[in-house]
Amino acid sequence: MNKTFKEPSRDIKVCHEADVVVVGGGPGGHSAAVAAARNGARTVLIERYGHLGGMASGGLVILIPHMSDGGKEPQIAGLCLEWMNRLAKIPGGMVGPTLDEVGSSDPRVLARWKNHFSAIVDGKIRLTWTVDPEMLKCILNDMVEEAEIKLSLHSWGTQAIVEKGAVKGVIFESKSGRQAVLGKVIIDGTGDADLLPTAGVEFDGALDAKLRSSMLALVFRVGNCDFKKYNDFREKDPKKAQELSGELAKAAGTFFLPIAGHRDDVVWVNNWIPGLKSTDVDDLTKLEVSVRRMMRKGFEFMKKNFPGFENSFILDTASQTGTRGSRRLVGEHIVTAEDMNSSRKFDDTIAVIPKIAPGGSGGCAYIPYRALVPVKMDGLLVAGRSFSSDKIANDSMNLIPHCCAMGEAAGTAAALAIKQGISPRKVDYKTLQKTLVKQGAVLPGINIA
Ligand SMILES: Cc1cc2nc3c(=O)[nH]c(=O)nc-3n(C[C@H](O)[C@H](O)[C@H](O)COP(=O)(O)OP(=O)(O)OC[C@H]3O[C@@H](n4cnc5c(N)ncnc54)[C@H](O)[C@@H]3O)c2cc1C
């Protein structure tokens, strides 16, 4: 339909003035807000849902993998490791190899974690955890409260406020109506880079249909299953297990992959739905309706045929659509597949990403601070999967720990910029790196002296 309606202009209430305003409370945005506040910035965090955590909680993507590369030391620590340390104190809060086990190739340790997805790559234990999404929501709230961040849940950031070449605030919608919040640095942690179109900032929305990042998902969980029994069956009869997996896909109409949950009686079911866009409301609606239909058929099949699923039930479906890739900032540096594959290091590296593919790919990839900084617009940073990158690099470098690391860097840089009265793009890289390391992040292999 081509019909339009001219929205009348009106004054709206400015409800807060802050140093840093973060929109989106997922791994990237939450980490940005906490880092900014801990570095002394008066910080506002705006999140559209009633909880924090993004894909890691509301999306039911409860696997937080590859914080190490097979060696003994983590490549990603900082706020993501703090999540884990906090969850480890809560009975049942998370499950995964201990720090002592990381890097081990001891057969007894490997046997312990063999069914824990992503815990073993090339015969070595990686720092990989599976979390209880409800407890994750709770500890993320704790971190926000402790840092004295002004949190607005149920608040949907809709428009960047731009004046004289800089982003100066955000308009958001909530049950309280349409309001504005002003800030010195605005951080887009929406994952989909929702602020970039209205900020007039260049972005790339192209996705490659062959890559995982082009596929949406609606994750669901199955409860009261016996995952050990299921895994014993798969180990004993891998051919039959593979056949069943194919039959499940036929019955459901899509491929469903059950993955270990944070308890033996819970699995989360991953899926890959092609041809739909995360920024198109009709596509999002189609996804919610069609995957629930497929889930019912698939679940019926699993319950009837998968050993260990006899008494199971559908525990829940994700409140957040599974978006693996969306708009990406065109920033001061675009991280490319070549950067990633050649393990190119940068003077302004702020995150070190262990490579994932098994089979000796080895090494790490690196994200520079400039991938969070728009080319022209001042006062704006991105945090999370919308970092400036090409399709291939983004596909491998947007996992939850990566987004936490980018968020921590964005929030820290924003606070440094405000303290020094400079634009975020002018932040001194070495000062940023030293501050990150001082607060618990790690940048192995990077000379920060
Ligand atoms: C199905 C699936 C499986 C995956 N598997 C894994 C895995 O096993 N392990 C792993 O580490 N990664 C996995 N990923 C990738 C990972 O989950 C994401 O890349 C990561 O969570 C991105 O973090 P983020 O903070 O950038 O965005 P998100 O996690 O999407 O968080 C964005 C936050 O912003 C909020 N928001 C969005 N728009 C607005 C707005 N306009 N106003 C206010 N708030 C807003 C959202 O509600 C959300 O809280 C998977 C992704 C999917 C979809």
Ligand as a Chemical Component Dictionary entry (heavy atoms), coordinates in Angstrom:
data_LIG
# 
_chem_comp.id                   LIG 
_chem_comp.type                 NON-POLYMER 
_chem_comp.pdbx_formal_charge   0 
_chem_comp.three_letter_code    LIG 
# 
loop_
_chem_comp_atom.comp_id 
_chem_comp_atom.atom_id 
_chem_comp_atom.alt_atom_id 
_chem_comp_atom.type_symbol 
_chem_comp_atom.charge 
_chem_comp_atom.model_Cartn_x 
_chem_comp_atom.model_Cartn_y 
_chem_comp_atom.model_Cartn_z 
_chem_comp_atom.pdbx_ordinal 
LIG C1  C1  C 0 18.866 -19.194 17.349 1  
LIG C2  C2  C 0 20.190 -18.612 17.706 2  
LIG C3  C3  C 0 21.168 -19.433 18.226 3  
LIG C4  C4  C 0 22.375 -18.879 18.620 4  
LIG N1  N1  N 0 23.287 -19.689 19.223 5  
LIG C5  C5  C 0 24.278 -19.111 19.921 6  
LIG C6  C6  C 0 25.016 -19.866 20.865 7  
LIG O1  O1  O 0 24.801 -21.070 21.029 8  
LIG N2  N2  N 0 25.955 -19.214 21.600 9  
LIG C7  C7  C 0 26.224 -17.882 21.413 10 
LIG O2  O2  O 0 27.092 -17.343 22.106 11 
LIG N3  N3  N 0 25.556 -17.148 20.508 12 
LIG C8  C8  C 0 24.566 -17.719 19.798 13 
LIG N4  N4  N 0 23.809 -16.969 18.950 14 
LIG C9  C9  C 0 24.189 -15.551 18.682 15 
LIG C10 C10 C 0 23.923 -14.624 19.863 16 
LIG O3  O3  O 0 22.813 -15.052 20.604 17 
LIG C11 C11 C 0 23.693 -13.176 19.422 18 
LIG O4  O4  O 0 24.517 -12.813 18.353 19 
LIG C12 C12 C 0 23.950 -12.241 20.611 20 
LIG O5  O5  O 0 23.021 -12.497 21.632 21 
LIG C13 C13 C 0 23.853 -10.795 20.181 22 
LIG O6  O6  O 0 23.908 -9.957  21.309 23 
LIG P1  P1  P 0 23.404 -8.451  21.187 24 
LIG O7  O7  O 0 23.462 -7.860  22.535 25 
LIG O8  O8  O 0 24.107 -7.790  20.071 26 
LIG O9  O9  O 0 21.881 -8.597  20.687 27 
LIG P2  P2  P 0 20.647 -9.309  21.368 28 
LIG O10 O10 O 0 21.050 -10.491 22.149 29 
LIG O11 O11 O 0 19.662 -9.504  20.277 30 
LIG O12 O12 O 0 20.110 -8.212  22.381 31 
LIG C14 C14 C 0 19.490 -7.041  21.920 32 
LIG C15 C15 C 0 18.678 -6.454  23.060 33 
LIG O13 O13 O 0 18.128 -5.219  22.651 34 
LIG C16 C16 C 0 16.725 -5.195  22.879 35 
LIG N5  N5  N 0 16.152 -4.352  21.838 36 
LIG C17 C17 C 0 16.117 -4.591  20.514 37 
LIG N6  N6  N 0 15.569 -3.560  19.863 38 
LIG C18 C18 C 0 15.255 -2.641  20.799 39 
LIG C19 C19 C 0 14.680 -1.348  20.737 40 
LIG N7  N7  N 0 14.345 -0.794  19.575 41 
LIG N8  N8  N 0 14.489 -0.672  21.898 42 
LIG C20 C20 C 0 14.835 -1.232  23.094 43 
LIG N9  N9  N 0 15.392 -2.454  23.197 44 
LIG C21 C21 C 0 15.617 -3.141  22.059 45 
LIG C22 C22 C 0 16.316 -6.644  22.791 46 
LIG O14 O14 O 0 15.093 -6.877  23.445 47 
LIG C23 C23 C 0 17.507 -7.329  23.459 48 
LIG O15 O15 O 0 17.395 -7.340  24.852 49 
LIG C24 C24 C 0 22.612 -17.490 18.470 50 
LIG C25 C25 C 0 21.641 -16.675 17.911 51 
LIG C26 C26 C 0 20.439 -17.225 17.537 52 
LIG C27 C27 C 0 19.390 -16.325 16.986 53 
# 
loop_
_chem_comp_bond.comp_id 
_chem_comp_bond.atom_id_1 
_chem_comp_bond.atom_id_2 
_chem_comp_bond.value_order 
_chem_comp_bond.pdbx_ordinal 
LIG C1  C2  SING 1  
LIG C2  C3  SING 2  
LIG C2  C26 DOUB 3  
LIG C3  C4  DOUB 4  
LIG C4  N1  SING 5  
LIG C4  C24 SING 6  
LIG N1  C5  DOUB 7  
LIG C5  C6  SING 8  
LIG C5  C8  SING 9  
LIG C6  O1  DOUB 10 
LIG C6  N2  SING 11 
LIG N2  C7  SING 12 
LIG C7  O2  DOUB 13 
LIG C7  N3  SING 14 
LIG N3  C8  DOUB 15 
LIG C8  N4  SING 16 
LIG N4  C9  SING 17 
LIG N4  C24 SING 18 
LIG C9  C10 SING 19 
LIG C10 O3  SING 20 
LIG C10 C11 SING 21 
LIG C11 O4  SING 22 
LIG C11 C12 SING 23 
LIG C12 O5  SING 24 
LIG C12 C13 SING 25 
LIG C13 O6  SING 26 
LIG O6  P1  SING 27 
LIG P1  O7  DOUB 28 
LIG P1  O8  SING 29 
LIG P1  O9  SING 30 
LIG O9  P2  SING 31 
LIG P2  O10 DOUB 32 
LIG P2  O11 SING 33 
LIG P2  O12 SING 34 
LIG O12 C14 SING 35 
LIG C14 C15 SING 36 
LIG C15 O13 SING 37 
LIG C15 C23 SING 38 
LIG O13 C16 SING 39 
LIG C16 N5  SING 40 
LIG C16 C22 SING 41 
LIG N5  C17 SING 42 
LIG N5  C21 SING 43 
LIG C17 N6  DOUB 44 
LIG N6  C18 SING 45 
LIG C18 C19 SING 46 
LIG C18 C21 DOUB 47 
LIG C19 N7  SING 48 
LIG C19 N8  DOUB 49 
LIG N8  C20 SING 50 
LIG C20 N9  DOUB 51 
LIG N9  C21 SING 52 
LIG C22 O14 SING 53 
LIG C22 C23 SING 54 
LIG C23 O15 SING 55 
LIG C24 C25 DOUB 56 
LIG C25 C26 SING 57 
LIG C26 C27 SING 58 
# 
